[in-house]
Amino acid sequence: MIRATLTMQVKAGREQDFEQAWKVVAGHTRRIPGNIRQTLLRDPTNQLVFVITSDWESLGAFQRFERSPEQDMLTAPLRELRESAQMTVHHLIVHIEKDGNS
């Protein structure tokens, strides 16, 4: 499994717009083959910083989406609302739940 992590600083005053736009993007992205889940996080000390995590079945599935015209179209509203962005991609090795399941 692959986890892409995108850290973004949103334009001041556009935080609610960003959250709403992300929900729309996530609603479409969840239908993309290979997508497993997406999460939106917000920095507790800097309200302009958001982190998006997106889990994918494989690096290939993620790259196909990331390089597609559909991705450009879907994420355009998010790009309009941000000041900066940085992405990292990692293989998810182990995920342990509270009850011990992985």
C-alpha positions as CSV (number, residue, x, y, z in Angstrom):
1,M,0.0,0.0,0.0
2,I,1.1,3.5,-0.7
3,R,0.4,6.6,1.3
4,A,0.7,10.1,-0.3
5,T,1.0,12.9,2.2
6,L,0.3,16.5,0.9
7,T,1.0,19.4,3.3
8,M,-0.6,22.6,2.2
9,Q,-0.7,26.2,3.5
10,V,-4.0,27.7,2.6
11,K,-4.6,31.3,1.8
12,A,-5.7,33.3,4.9
13,G,-9.5,33.5,5.2
14,R,-10.1,30.6,2.7
15,E,-9.9,27.7,5.2
16,Q,-13.6,26.9,5.1
17,D,-13.6,27.1,1.3
18,F,-10.6,24.7,1.2
19,E,-12.4,22.2,3.5
20,Q,-15.5,22.2,1.3
21,A,-13.5,21.9,-1.9
22,W,-11.5,19.0,-0.5
23,K,-14.8,17.2,0.3
24,V,-15.8,17.5,-3.3
25,V,-12.4,16.3,-4.6
26,A,-12.4,13.4,-2.1
27,G,-15.9,12.4,-3.2
28,H,-14.6,11.9,-6.8
29,T,-11.2,10.5,-5.9
30,R,-12.8,7.7,-3.9
31,R,-14.2,6.3,-7.1
32,I,-10.8,6.1,-8.8
33,P,-9.5,2.6,-9.2
34,G,-6.8,1.8,-6.6
35,N,-7.8,4.5,-4.1
36,I,-8.4,3.2,-0.6
37,R,-9.0,6.2,1.6
38,Q,-8.3,9.9,2.1
39,T,-8.0,12.0,5.2
40,L,-8.0,15.7,5.8
41,L,-6.0,16.9,8.9
42,R,-5.5,20.4,10.2
43,D,-2.5,21.7,12.2
44,P,-3.7,22.5,15.7
45,T,-1.2,25.4,16.1
46,N,-1.5,26.9,12.6
47,Q,-5.0,27.0,11.2
48,L,-3.7,27.7,7.7
49,V,-1.8,24.4,7.4
50,F,-3.7,21.3,6.2
51,V,-2.4,17.8,5.6
52,I,-4.1,15.4,3.2
53,T,-3.3,11.7,3.3
54,S,-4.4,9.4,0.5
55,D,-3.9,5.6,0.5
56,W,-3.6,3.6,-2.7
57,E,-3.4,-0.1,-3.5
58,S,-0.1,0.4,-5.4
59,L,2.4,3.0,-6.5
60,G,1.2,2.4,-10.1
61,A,-2.4,3.2,-9.2
62,F,-1.3,6.4,-7.4
63,Q,0.9,7.5,-10.3
64,R,-1.7,6.8,-12.9
65,F,-4.1,9.1,-11.1
66,E,-1.5,11.7,-10.2
67,R,-0.4,12.0,-13.8
68,S,-3.9,12.0,-15.3
69,P,-5.8,14.9,-16.8
70,E,-8.7,14.0,-14.5
71,Q,-6.4,14.7,-11.4
72,D,-5.5,18.1,-12.8
73,M,-9.2,19.0,-13.3
74,L,-10.4,17.6,-9.9
75,T,-7.7,19.3,-7.8
76,A,-7.7,22.7,-9.6
77,P,-10.0,24.2,-6.9
78,L,-7.6,23.2,-4.2
79,R,-4.6,24.7,-6.0
80,E,-6.5,28.0,-6.3
81,L,-6.9,28.1,-2.5
82,R,-3.4,27.3,-1.4
83,E,-0.2,29.3,-0.9
84,S,2.2,26.3,-1.0
85,A,2.3,22.5,-1.1
86,Q,4.7,19.7,-0.4
87,M,4.1,16.0,-1.2
88,T,5.8,12.9,0.0
89,V,5.0,9.3,-0.9
90,H,5.7,6.3,1.2
91,H,5.1,2.5,1.3
92,L,2.8,1.8,4.2
93,I,4.5,-1.1,6.0
94,V,2.3,-1.7,9.1
95,H,-0.8,-0.1,10.4
96,I,-1.8,-1.2,13.9
97,E,-5.3,-0.5,15.2
98,K,-6.2,0.0,18.9
99,D,-7.6,-3.5,19.1
100,G,-4.4,-5.0,17.7
101,N,-5.6,-5.6,14.2
102,S,-3.3,-4.6,11.4
